[in-house]
Amino acid sequence: MTDAELAQSVRDAVERLNAALAEAARHNLAVTLRSTAHQTTGGVEQIVVEPRIFKQL
């Protein structure tokens, strides 16, 4: 995979995430994202995102 293909893959994933968050908001769900970073044994930083979903009344 080339750098350009990888960058496009990341942009596409972020676009899908934004669309999912917008859809959740339309259905009165509040979503917060908590992220942490970990360094892998290969020295590459890995981001872990944990969603917290709440029903808005």
CHARMM internal coordinates of N, CA and C (Angstrom, degrees):
IC EDIT
DIST 1 N 1 CA 1.4552
DIST 1 CA 1 C 1.5353
ANGL 1 N 1 CA 1 C 107.67
DIST 1 C 2 N 1.2999
ANGL 1 CA 1 C 2 N 116.09
DIHE 1 N 1 CA 1 C 2 N 130.32
DIST 2 N 2 CA 1.4645
ANGL 1 C 2 N 2 CA 120.44
DIHE 1 CA 1 C 2 N 2 CA 179.81
DIST 2 CA 2 C 1.5260
ANGL 2 N 2 CA 2 C 110.04
DIHE 1 C 2 N 2 CA 2 C -79.36
DIST 2 C 3 N 1.3215
ANGL 2 CA 2 C 3 N 115.38
DIHE 2 N 2 CA 2 C 3 N 165.97
DIST 3 N 3 CA 1.4676
ANGL 2 C 3 N 3 CA 120.28
DIHE 2 CA 2 C 3 N 3 CA 178.02
DIST 3 CA 3 C 1.5236
ANGL 3 N 3 CA 3 C 111.13
DIHE 2 C 3 N 3 CA 3 C -59.52
DIST 3 C 4 N 1.3297
ANGL 3 CA 3 C 4 N 116.88
DIHE 3 N 3 CA 3 C 4 N -40.62
DIST 4 N 4 CA 1.4632
ANGL 3 C 4 N 4 CA 120.89
DIHE 3 CA 3 C 4 N 4 CA -179.61
DIST 4 CA 4 C 1.5248
ANGL 4 N 4 CA 4 C 110.84
DIHE 3 C 4 N 4 CA 4 C -65.05
DIST 4 C 5 N 1.3345
ANGL 4 CA 4 C 5 N 116.80
DIHE 4 N 4 CA 4 C 5 N -40.60
DIST 5 N 5 CA 1.4693
ANGL 4 C 5 N 5 CA 120.13
DIHE 4 CA 4 C 5 N 5 CA 178.47
DIST 5 CA 5 C 1.5253
ANGL 5 N 5 CA 5 C 111.22
DIHE 4 C 5 N 5 CA 5 C -66.41
DIST 5 C 6 N 1.3173
ANGL 5 CA 5 C 6 N 116.37
DIHE 5 N 5 CA 5 C 6 N -39.96
DIST 6 N 6 CA 1.4561
ANGL 5 C 6 N 6 CA 120.67
DIHE 5 CA 5 C 6 N 6 CA 178.43
DIST 6 CA 6 C 1.5243
ANGL 6 N 6 CA 6 C 111.02
DIHE 5 C 6 N 6 CA 6 C -65.43
DIST 6 C 7 N 1.3202
ANGL 6 CA 6 C 7 N 116.80
DIHE 6 N 6 CA 6 C 7 N -43.78
DIST 7 N 7 CA 1.4636
ANGL 6 C 7 N 7 CA 120.90
DIHE 6 CA 6 C 7 N 7 CA 178.05
DIST 7 CA 7 C 1.5272
ANGL 7 N 7 CA 7 C 110.77
DIHE 6 C 7 N 7 CA 7 C -61.18
DIST 7 C 8 N 1.3291
ANGL 7 CA 7 C 8 N 117.07
DIHE 7 N 7 CA 7 C 8 N -41.47
DIST 8 N 8 CA 1.4658
ANGL 7 C 8 N 8 CA 120.55
DIHE 7 CA 7 C 8 N 8 CA 178.65
DIST 8 CA 8 C 1.5201
ANGL 8 N 8 CA 8 C 110.93
DIHE 7 C 8 N 8 CA 8 C -65.24
DIST 8 C 9 N 1.3188
ANGL 8 CA 8 C 9 N 117.12
DIHE 8 N 8 CA 8 C 9 N -38.44
DIST 9 N 9 CA 1.4592
ANGL 8 C 9 N 9 CA 121.89
DIHE 8 CA 8 C 9 N 9 CA 177.78
DIST 9 CA 9 C 1.5249
ANGL 9 N 9 CA 9 C 110.92
DIHE 8 C 9 N 9 CA 9 C -60.92
DIST 9 C 10 N 1.3279
ANGL 9 CA 9 C 10 N 116.92
DIHE 9 N 9 CA 9 C 10 N -42.26
DIST 10 N 10 CA 1.4714
ANGL 9 C 10 N 10 CA 121.22
DIHE 9 CA 9 C 10 N 10 CA 178.31
DIST 10 CA 10 C 1.5278
ANGL 10 N 10 CA 10 C 109.98
DIHE 9 C 10 N 10 CA 10 C -66.21
DIST 10 C 11 N 1.3300
ANGL 10 CA 10 C 11 N 117.05
DIHE 10 N 10 CA 10 C 11 N -44.41
DIST 11 N 11 CA 1.4746
ANGL 10 C 11 N 11 CA 119.62
DIHE 10 CA 10 C 11 N 11 CA 178.63
DIST 11 CA 11 C 1.5262
ANGL 11 N 11 CA 11 C 111.37
DIHE 10 C 11 N 11 CA 11 C -60.62
DIST 11 C 12 N 1.3262
ANGL 11 CA 11 C 12 N 116.99
DIHE 11 N 11 CA 11 C 12 N -41.00
DIST 12 N 12 CA 1.4711
ANGL 11 C 12 N 12 CA 121.18
DIHE 11 CA 11 C 12 N 12 CA 178.83
DIST 12 CA 12 C 1.5277
ANGL 12 N 12 CA 12 C 111.04
DIHE 11 C 12 N 12 CA 12 C -63.90
DIST 12 C 13 N 1.3254
ANGL 12 CA 12 C 13 N 117.38
DIHE 12 N 12 CA 12 C 13 N -41.51
DIST 13 N 13 CA 1.4675
ANGL 12 C 13 N 13 CA 121.29
DIHE 12 CA 12 C 13 N 13 CA 179.73
DIST 13 CA 13 C 1.5255
ANGL 13 N 13 CA 13 C 110.63
DIHE 12 C 13 N 13 CA 13 C -64.58
DIST 13 C 14 N 1.3123
ANGL 13 CA 13 C 14 N 117.38
DIHE 13 N 13 CA 13 C 14 N -41.13
DIST 14 N 14 CA 1.4625
ANGL 13 C 14 N 14 CA 121.16
DIHE 13 CA 13 C 14 N 14 CA 178.59
DIST 14 CA 14 C 1.5340
ANGL 14 N 14 CA 14 C 110.06
DIHE 13 C 14 N 14 CA 14 C -65.78
DIST 14 C 15 N 1.3137
ANGL 14 CA 14 C 15 N 116.74
DIHE 14 N 14 CA 14 C 15 N -38.80
DIST 15 N 15 CA 1.4718
ANGL 14 C 15 N 15 CA 120.72
DIHE 14 CA 14 C 15 N 15 CA 177.81
DIST 15 CA 15 C 1.5364
ANGL 15 N 15 CA 15 C 110.54
DIHE 14 C 15 N 15 CA 15 C -62.69
DIST 15 C 16 N 1.3334
ANGL 15 CA 15 C 16 N 116.96
DIHE 15 N 15 CA 15 C 16 N -42.69
DIST 16 N 16 CA 1.4744
ANGL 15 C 16 N 16 CA 120.38
DIHE 15 CA 15 C 16 N 16 CA 178.17
DIST 16 CA 16 C 1.5218
ANGL 16 N 16 CA 16 C 110.93
DIHE 15 C 16 N 16 CA 16 C -65.45
DIST 16 C 17 N 1.3280
ANGL 16 CA 16 C 17 N 117.16
DIHE 16 N 16 CA 16 C 17 N -39.16
DIST 17 N 17 CA 1.4621
ANGL 16 C 17 N 17 CA 120.64
DIHE 16 CA 16 C 17 N 17 CA 177.38
DIST 17 CA 17 C 1.5226
ANGL 17 N 17 CA 17 C 110.66
DIHE 16 C 17 N 17 CA 17 C -62.60
DIST 17 C 18 N 1.3172
ANGL 17 CA 17 C 18 N 117.62
DIHE 17 N 17 CA 17 C 18 N -45.77
DIST 18 N 18 CA 1.4651
ANGL 17 C 18 N 18 CA 121.36
DIHE 17 CA 17 C 18 N 18 CA 178.41
DIST 18 CA 18 C 1.5219
ANGL 18 N 18 CA 18 C 111.45
DIHE 17 C 18 N 18 CA 18 C -60.86
DIST 18 C 19 N 1.3203
ANGL 18 CA 18 C 19 N 117.21
DIHE 18 N 18 CA 18 C 19 N -40.41
DIST 19 N 19 CA 1.4607
ANGL 18 C 19 N 19 CA 120.59
DIHE 18 CA 18 C 19 N 19 CA 178.43
DIST 19 CA 19 C 1.5294
ANGL 19 N 19 CA 19 C 110.67
DIHE 18 C 19 N 19 CA 19 C -64.79
DIST 19 C 20 N 1.3250
ANGL 19 CA 19 C 20 N 117.09
DIHE 19 N 19 CA 19 C 20 N -41.48
DIST 20 N 20 CA 1.4697
ANGL 19 C 20 N 20 CA 120.61
DIHE 19 CA 19 C 20 N 20 CA 178.82
DIST 20 CA 20 C 1.5312
ANGL 20 N 20 CA 20 C 111.07
DIHE 19 C 20 N 20 CA 20 C -64.95
DIST 20 C 21 N 1.3254
ANGL 20 CA 20 C 21 N 116.98
DIHE 20 N 20 CA 20 C 21 N -40.11
DIST 21 N 21 CA 1.4707
ANGL 20 C 21 N 21 CA 119.83
DIHE 20 CA 20 C 21 N 21 CA 178.25
DIST 21 CA 21 C 1.5273
ANGL 21 N 21 CA 21 C 111.25
DIHE 20 C 21 N 21 CA 21 C -66.13
DIST 21 C 22 N 1.3195
ANGL 21 CA 21 C 22 N 117.42
DIHE 21 N 21 CA 21 C 22 N -38.17
DIST 22 N 22 CA 1.4619
ANGL 21 C 22 N 22 CA 121.05
DIHE 21 CA 21 C 22 N 22 CA 177.72
DIST 22 CA 22 C 1.5244
ANGL 22 N 22 CA 22 C 110.61
DIHE 21 C 22 N 22 CA 22 C -65.82
DIST 22 C 23 N 1.3232
ANGL 22 CA 22 C 23 N 117.13
DIHE 22 N 22 CA 22 C 23 N -41.16
DIST 23 N 23 CA 1.4691
ANGL 22 C 23 N 23 CA 121.13
DIHE 22 CA 22 C 23 N 23 CA 177.88
DIST 23 CA 23 C 1.5240
ANGL 23 N 23 CA 23 C 110.57
DIHE 22 C 23 N 23 CA 23 C -64.09
DIST 23 C 24 N 1.3071
ANGL 23 CA 23 C 24 N 117.56
DIHE 23 N 23 CA 23 C 24 N -41.81
DIST 24 N 24 CA 1.4668
ANGL 23 C 24 N 24 CA 121.01
DIHE 23 CA 23 C 24 N 24 CA 177.65
DIST 24 CA 24 C 1.5275
ANGL 24 N 24 CA 24 C 110.38
DIHE 23 C 24 N 24 CA 24 C -60.71
DIST 24 C 25 N 1.3149
ANGL 24 CA 24 C 25 N 117.49
DIHE 24 N 24 CA 24 C 25 N -42.27
DIST 25 N 25 CA 1.4642
ANGL 24 C 25 N 25 CA 121.47
DIHE 24 CA 24 C 25 N 25 CA 179.59
DIST 25 CA 25 C 1.5246
ANGL 25 N 25 CA 25 C 110.93
DIHE 24 C 25 N 25 CA 25 C -62.99
DIST 25 C 26 N 1.3275
ANGL 25 CA 25 C 26 N 116.92
DIHE 25 N 25 CA 25 C 26 N -37.32
DIST 26 N 26 CA 1.4754
ANGL 25 C 26 N 26 CA 119.88
DIHE 25 CA 25 C 26 N 26 CA 178.39
DIST 26 CA 26 C 1.5262
ANGL 26 N 26 CA 26 C 111.43
DIHE 25 C 26 N 26 CA 26 C -65.53
DIST 26 C 27 N 1.3322
ANGL 26 CA 26 C 27 N 117.10
DIHE 26 N 26 CA 26 C 27 N -22.54
DIST 27 N 27 CA 1.4634
ANGL 26 C 27 N 27 CA 121.92
DIHE 26 CA 26 C 27 N 27 CA 179.37
DIST 27 CA 27 C 1.5282
ANGL 27 N 27 CA 27 C 111.90
DIHE 26 C 27 N 27 CA 27 C -103.51
DIST 27 C 28 N 1.3425
ANGL 27 CA 27 C 28 N 115.39
DIHE 27 N 27 CA 27 C 28 N 23.18
DIST 28 N 28 CA 1.4677
ANGL 27 C 28 N 28 CA 123.03
DIHE 27 CA 27 C 28 N 28 CA 176.69
DIST 28 CA 28 C 1.5201
ANGL 28 N 28 CA 28 C 113.65
DIHE 27 C 28 N 28 CA 28 C 59.75
DIST 28 C 29 N 1.3157
ANGL 28 CA 28 C 29 N 117.12
DIHE 28 N 28 CA 28 C 29 N 36.44
DIST 29 N 29 CA 1.4547
ANGL 28 C 29 N 29 CA 120.96
DIHE 28 CA 28 C 29 N 29 CA 172.72
DIST 29 CA 29 C 1.5272
ANGL 29 N 29 CA 29 C 108.40
DIHE 28 C 29 N 29 CA 29 C -107.38
DIST 29 C 30 N 1.3047
ANGL 29 CA 29 C 30 N 115.41
DIHE 29 N 29 CA 29 C 30 N 129.92
DIST 30 N 30 CA 1.4591
ANGL 29 C 30 N 30 CA 120.43
DIHE 29 CA 29 C 30 N 30 CA 175.00
DIST 30 CA 30 C 1.5219
ANGL 30 N 30 CA 30 C 107.76
DIHE 29 C 30 N 30 CA 30 C -95.03
DIST 30 C 31 N 1.2981
ANGL 30 CA 30 C 31 N 116.55
DIHE 30 N 30 CA 30 C 31 N 130.39
DIST 31 N 31 CA 1.4573
ANGL 30 C 31 N 31 CA 121.14
DIHE 30 CA 30 C 31 N 31 CA -178.13
DIST 31 CA 31 C 1.5244
ANGL 31 N 31 CA 31 C 108.86
DIHE 30 C 31 N 31 CA 31 C -124.68
DIST 31 C 32 N 1.3159
ANGL 31 CA 31 C 32 N 116.05
DIHE 31 N 31 CA 31 C 32 N 127.16
DIST 32 N 32 CA 1.4550
ANGL 31 C 32 N 32 CA 120.47
DIHE 31 CA 31 C 32 N 32 CA 171.32
DIST 32 CA 32 C 1.5232
ANGL 32 N 32 CA 32 C 107.58
DIHE 31 C 32 N 32 CA 32 C -116.51
DIST 32 C 33 N 1.2967
ANGL 32 CA 32 C 33 N 115.77
DIHE 32 N 32 CA 32 C 33 N 145.70
DIST 33 N 33 CA 1.4572
ANGL 32 C 33 N 33 CA 120.93
DIHE 32 CA 32 C 33 N 33 CA -179.95
DIST 33 CA 33 C 1.5270
ANGL 33 N 33 CA 33 C 109.00
DIHE 32 C 33 N 33 CA 33 C -113.88
DIST 33 C 34 N 1.3007
ANGL 33 CA 33 C 34 N 115.67
DIHE 33 N 33 CA 33 C 34 N 127.46
DIST 34 N 34 CA 1.4601
ANGL 33 C 34 N 34 CA 122.08
DIHE 33 CA 33 C 34 N 34 CA 176.27
DIST 34 CA 34 C 1.5151
ANGL 34 N 34 CA 34 C 107.05
DIHE 33 C 34 N 34 CA 34 C -109.70
DIST 34 C 35 N 1.3093
ANGL 34 CA 34 C 35 N 116.80
DIHE 34 N 34 CA 34 C 35 N 127.86
DIST 35 N 35 CA 1.4666
ANGL 34 C 35 N 35 CA 118.47
DIHE 34 CA 34 C 35 N 35 CA -178.49
DIST 35 CA 35 C 1.5220
ANGL 35 N 35 CA 35 C 110.84
DIHE 34 C 35 N 35 CA 35 C -121.85
DIST 35 C 36 N 1.3043
ANGL 35 CA 35 C 36 N 114.88
DIHE 35 N 35 CA 35 C 36 N 145.98
DIST 36 N 36 CA 1.4514
ANGL 35 C 36 N 36 CA 122.38
DIHE 35 CA 35 C 36 N 36 CA 174.16
DIST 36 CA 36 C 1.5211
ANGL 36 N 36 CA 36 C 107.33
DIHE 35 C 36 N 36 CA 36 C -132.32
DIST 36 C 37 N 1.3018
ANGL 36 CA 36 C 37 N 115.68
DIHE 36 N 36 CA 36 C 37 N 156.48
DIST 37 N 37 CA 1.4642
ANGL 36 C 37 N 37 CA 120.71
DIHE 36 CA 36 C 37 N 37 CA 179.23
DIST 37 CA 37 C 1.5261
ANGL 37 N 37 CA 37 C 108.83
DIHE 36 C 37 N 37 CA 37 C -119.49
DIST 37 C 38 N 1.3083
ANGL 37 CA 37 C 38 N 115.19
DIHE 37 N 37 CA 37 C 38 N 138.09
DIST 38 N 38 CA 1.4593
ANGL 37 C 38 N 38 CA 122.37
DIHE 37 CA 37 C 38 N 38 CA 178.30
DIST 38 CA 38 C 1.5139
ANGL 38 N 38 CA 38 C 107.88
DIHE 37 C 38 N 38 CA 38 C -130.82
DIST 38 C 39 N 1.3175
ANGL 38 CA 38 C 39 N 115.89
DIHE 38 N 38 CA 38 C 39 N 145.14
DIST 39 N 39 CA 1.4604
ANGL 38 C 39 N 39 CA 119.62
DIHE 38 CA 38 C 39 N 39 CA 175.91
DIST 39 CA 39 C 1.5196
ANGL 39 N 39 CA 39 C 108.46
DIHE 38 C 39 N 39 CA 39 C -97.58
DIST 39 C 40 N 1.3071
ANGL 39 CA 39 C 40 N 116.31
DIHE 39 N 39 CA 39 C 40 N 127.07
DIST 40 N 40 CA 1.4633
ANGL 39 C 40 N 40 CA 121.07
DIHE 39 CA 39 C 40 N 40 CA -179.76
DIST 40 CA 40 C 1.5264
ANGL 40 N 40 CA 40 C 109.51
DIHE 39 C 40 N 40 CA 40 C -76.92
DIST 40 C 41 N 1.3171
ANGL 40 CA 40 C 41 N 115.79
DIHE 40 N 40 CA 40 C 41 N 169.53
DIST 41 N 41 CA 1.4653
ANGL 40 C 41 N 41 CA 120.08
DIHE 40 CA 40 C 41 N 41 CA -179.92
DIST 41 CA 41 C 1.5233
ANGL 41 N 41 CA 41 C 111.11
DIHE 40 C 41 N 41 CA 41 C -63.41
DIST 41 C 42 N 1.3195
ANGL 41 CA 41 C 42 N 117.18
DIHE 41 N 41 CA 41 C 42 N -24.20
DIST 42 N 42 CA 1.4649
ANGL 41 C 42 N 42 CA 120.92
DIHE 41 CA 41 C 42 N 42 CA 177.76
DIST 42 CA 42 C 1.5155
ANGL 42 N 42 CA 42 C 113.12
DIHE 41 C 42 N 42 CA 42 C -82.20
DIST 42 C 43 N 1.3416
ANGL 42 CA 42 C 43 N 117.44
DIHE 42 N 42 CA 42 C 43 N -0.51
DIST 43 N 43 CA 1.4559
ANGL 42 C 43 N 43 CA 121.33
DIHE 42 CA 42 C 43 N 43 CA 179.01
DIST 43 CA 43 C 1.5103
ANGL 43 N 43 CA 43 C 114.80
DIHE 42 C 43 N 43 CA 43 C 87.88
DIST 43 C 44 N 1.3239
ANGL 43 CA 43 C 44 N 117.06
DIHE 43 N 43 CA 43 C 44 N 8.25
DIST 44 N 44 CA 1.4614
ANGL 43 C 44 N 44 CA 121.24
DIHE 43 CA 43 C 44 N 44 CA -178.86
DIST 44 CA 44 C 1.5240
ANGL 44 N 44 CA 44 C 109.10
DIHE 43 C 44 N 44 CA 44 C -96.49
DIST 44 C 45 N 1.3296
ANGL 44 CA 44 C 45 N 116.54
DIHE 44 N 44 CA 44 C 45 N 133.40
DIST 45 N 45 CA 1.4553
ANGL 44 C 45 N 45 CA 120.17
DIHE 44 CA 44 C 45 N 45 CA 178.48
DIST 45 CA 45 C 1.5263
ANGL 45 N 45 CA 45 C 110.01
DIHE 44 C 45 N 45 CA 45 C -74.47
DIST 45 C 46 N 1.3185
ANGL 45 CA 45 C 46 N 116.40
DIHE 45 N 45 CA 45 C 46 N 133.30
DIST 46 N 46 CA 1.4603
ANGL 45 C 46 N 46 CA 122.27
DIHE 45 CA 45 C 46 N 46 CA 178.36
DIST 46 CA 46 C 1.5215
ANGL 46 N 46 CA 46 C 107.75
DIHE 45 C 46 N 46 CA 46 C -117.47
DIST 46 C 47 N 1.3276
ANGL 46 CA 46 C 47 N 116.78
DIHE 46 N 46 CA 46 C 47 N 127.91
DIST 47 N 47 CA 1.4526
ANGL 46 C 47 N 47 CA 122.31
DIHE 46 CA 46 C 47 N 47 CA 178.93
DIST 47 CA 47 C 1.5262
ANGL 47 N 47 CA 47 C 108.59
DIHE 46 C 47 N 47 CA 47 C -96.36
DIST 47 C 48 N 1.3257
ANGL 47 CA 47 C 48 N 116.34
DIHE 47 N 47 CA 47 C 48 N 131.07
DIST 48 N 48 CA 1.4589
ANGL 47 C 48 N 48 CA 122.14
DIHE 47 CA 47 C 48 N 48 CA 177.74
DIST 48 CA 48 C 1.5239
ANGL 48 N 48 CA 48 C 106.86
DIHE 47 C 48 N 48 CA 48 C -115.33
DIST 48 C 49 N 1.3274
ANGL 48 CA 48 C 49 N 116.84
DIHE 48 N 48 CA 48 C 49 N 125.62
DIST 49 N 49 CA 1.4684
ANGL 48 C 49 N 49 CA 121.84
DIHE 48 CA 48 C 49 N 49 CA -179.07
DIST 49 CA 49 C 1.5191
ANGL 49 N 49 CA 49 C 108.72
DIHE 48 C 49 N 49 CA 49 C -113.75
DIST 49 C 50 N 1.3256
ANGL 49 CA 49 C 50 N 115.24
DIHE 49 N 49 CA 49 C 50 N 127.75
DIST 50 N 50 CA 1.4682
ANGL 49 C 50 N 50 CA 121.62
DIHE 49 CA 49 C 50 N 50 CA 179.69
DIST 50 CA 50 C 1.5273
ANGL 50 N 50 CA 50 C 108.83
DIHE 49 C 50 N 50 CA 50 C -115.51
DIST 50 C 51 N 1.3343
ANGL 50 CA 50 C 51 N 117.88
DIHE 50 N 50 CA 50 C 51 N 117.38
DIST 51 N 51 CA 1.4678
ANGL 50 C 51 N 51 CA 119.19
DIHE 50 CA 50 C 51 N 51 CA 178.50
DIST 51 CA 51 C 1.5221
ANGL 51 N 51 CA 51 C 111.39
DIHE 50 C 51 N 51 CA 51 C -83.11
DIST 51 C 52 N 1.3054
ANGL 51 CA 51 C 52 N 115.30
DIHE 51 N 51 CA 51 C 52 N 144.47
DIST 52 N 52 CA 1.4642
ANGL 51 C 52 N 52 CA 121.83
DIHE 51 CA 51 C 52 N 52 CA 170.59
DIST 52 CA 52 C 1.5236
ANGL 52 N 52 CA 52 C 105.97
DIHE 51 C 52 N 52 CA 52 C -121.82
DIST 52 C 53 N 1.3200
ANGL 52 CA 52 C 53 N 115.40
DIHE 52 N 52 CA 52 C 53 N 123.24
DIST 53 N 53 CA 1.4609
ANGL 52 C 53 N 53 CA 120.47
DIHE 52 CA 52 C 53 N 53 CA -172.42
DIST 53 CA 53 C 1.5245
ANGL 53 N 53 CA 53 C 108.65
DIHE 52 C 53 N 53 CA 53 C -117.30
DIST 53 C 54 N 1.3346
ANGL 53 CA 53 C 54 N 116.20
DIHE 53 N 53 CA 53 C 54 N 129.73
DIST 54 N 54 CA 1.4525
ANGL 53 C 54 N 54 CA 122.89
DIHE 53 CA 53 C 54 N 54 CA -178.76
DIST 54 CA 54 C 1.5215
ANGL 54 N 54 CA 54 C 109.36
DIHE 53 C 54 N 54 CA 54 C -127.89
DIST 54 C 55 N 1.3052
ANGL 54 CA 54 C 55 N 116.77
DIHE 54 N 54 CA 54 C 55 N 140.81
DIST 55 N 55 CA 1.4633
ANGL 54 C 55 N 55 CA 121.16
DIHE 54 CA 54 C 55 N 55 CA 175.36
DIST 55 CA 55 C 1.5257
ANGL 55 N 55 CA 55 C 108.34
DIHE 54 C 55 N 55 CA 55 C -84.04
DIST 55 C 56 N 1.3092
ANGL 55 CA 55 C 56 N 117.48
DIHE 55 N 55 CA 55 C 56 N 123.79
DIST 56 N 56 CA 1.4571
ANGL 55 C 56 N 56 CA 121.48
DIHE 55 CA 55 C 56 N 56 CA 176.59
DIST 56 CA 56 C 1.5236
ANGL 56 N 56 CA 56 C 109.09
DIHE 55 C 56 N 56 CA 56 C -84.13
DIST 56 C 57 N 1.2957
ANGL 56 CA 56 C 57 N 115.53
DIHE 56 N 56 CA 56 C 57 N 130.69
DIST 57 N 57 CA 1.4780
ANGL 56 C 57 N 57 CA 119.92
DIHE 56 CA 56 C 57 N 57 CA -179.68
DIST 57 CA 57 C 1.4951
ANGL 57 N 57 CA 57 C 111.80
DIHE 56 C 57 N 57 CA 57 C -96.20
END
COOR INIT
IC SEED 1 N 1 CA 1 C
IC BUILD
